[in-house]
Amino acid sequence: MLRTVLLAGALAVVVSTVSHFLAPRYASRAFVADQQLAILERRPFVEPGGRAGDVPEFRNRILVPAALAATVTMTRLRPVTAYFGVRVACAFAMFLLVGWYVSRQMPPAALLPALAVLALCLVISFNHPYEFPSDYLDVLFTAVFVAAARSNGRFLALAAAVVGATARESAAFSGVIWWFCAVDPPVRRAAYAGLLALVAIGVTIATRMIFRLPGGSIFNSIAIQGSVGSITRTFVTDPGPRIWIVGLIVMAVVLYYWLETAREWTSSDPRTLKAAAVILVLTLVFGVIHELRIYMPVITCVLLAGVSPQRWSVVIADSASAESTAPATTPRSAWR
């Protein structure tokens, strides 16, 4: 466990530092910290240029703002300083959880490549000029959804859907993951998958209604418009290679070789890959497709598809049992 903690801490600091000190993100760090507090205080977002506005889909994302407000209150640090600490803490929790699950399900040699692939994909996803603190939590809660579904942990999945909806509305993907990864009979599995999705959507809407601006909307305002604009610029008005397309290709290559490496220990889980495919389709429909952070639930599912659904100790025990019960064969030469 100590090696998991140390590696999670090191990667949390490295990835968060890269995100924090990228030129456009560093310049806007005070705005992003203030934006988090503005969610809790139900006030408009004031951009660095002075323009005030609102993004209704951010109004349910209160988990990081609550942690930031508590940190500022307890430490008396400036919001921008406290925000970096909260950001590192979220990254540490994410790497620690994924690392613990990989260590539990796979041999020790799988820990470093798994977390390194995750860290690299996160760094590639930092293509927006502002930080979005939901990216680490997307990975964390998606990993919980996969682990809960594989172990039929209904209460864990439900609790994660409720809390995850206060981090980002992608918690609704819990239903998709449960449908593909749980081992219940189809009718029961479909019913619980629907329940998880409805609970996550319900918490999202209810939270937005509480924290929206007076008279403000609770519905997504920019996703489809942003995606249409990206597609139009990329393939119609100004065709050519785009950094977000290059980033997606690099992520796909890295994940492919992770799955190839993981096959040394276990075969890829087709159920988790199917969940990733459906989540990708939903992401392309409802997300701003040029912001690579929105693909982190898909990336997490693909990463965990290379992790055995069974504990590694059980896999080893089953393998040893199979070898011990296999009929012994005597070389023909020994019969003489």
Stockholm file with secondary structure:
# STOCKHOLM 1.0

chainA/1-336         MLRTVLLAGALAVVVSTVSHFLAPRYASRAFVADQQLAILERRPFVEPGGRAGDVPEFRNRILVPAALAATVTMTRLRPVTAYFGVRVACAFAMFLLVGWYVSRQMPPAALLPALAVLALCLVISFNHPYEFPSDYLDVLFTAVFVAAARSNGRFLALAAAVVGATARESAAFSGVIWWFCAVDPPVRRAAYAGLLALVAIGVTIATRMIFRLPGGSIFNSIAIQGSVGSITRTFVTDPGPRIWIVGLIVMAVVLYYWLETAREWTSSDPRTLKAAAVILVLTLVFGVIHELRIYMPVITCVLLAGVSPQRWSVVIADSASAESTAPATTPRSAWR
#=GR chainA/1-336 SS CHHHHHHHHHHHHHHHHHHHHSHHHHHTHHHHHHHHHHHHHTCCEECTTSCEECCGGGTTCCHHHHHHHHHHHHHCCCHHHHHHHHHHHHHHHHHHHHHHHHHHHSCGGGHHHHHHHHHHHHHHTCCSSSCCTHHHHHHHHHHHHHHHHHTTCHHHHHHHHHHHTTTCGGGGHHHHHHHHHCCSCHHHHHHHHHHHHHHHHHHHHHHHHHHSCTTCCCSCCSHHHHHHHHHHIIIIISCSCCHHHHHHHHHHHHHHHHHHHHTTTSCCCHHHHHHHHHHHHHHHHHSCTTCGGGGHHHHHHHHHHTSCSSCHHHHHHHHHHHHHHSCCCCCGGGGC
#=GC SS_cons         CHHHHHHHHHHHHHHHHHHHHSHHHHHTHHHHHHHHHHHHHTCCEECTTSCEECCGGGTTCCHHHHHHHHHHHHHCCCHHHHHHHHHHHHHHHHHHHHHHHHHHHSCGGGHHHHHHHHHHHHHHTCCSSSCCTHHHHHHHHHHHHHHHHHTTCHHHHHHHHHHHTTTCGGGGHHHHHHHHHCCSCHHHHHHHHHHHHHHHHHHHHHHHHHHSCTTCCCSCCSHHHHHHHHHHIIIIISCSCCHHHHHHHHHHHHHHHHHHHHTTTSCCCHHHHHHHHHHHHHHHHHSCTTCGGGGHHHHHHHHHHTSCSSCHHHHHHHHHHHHHHSCCCCCGGGGC
//
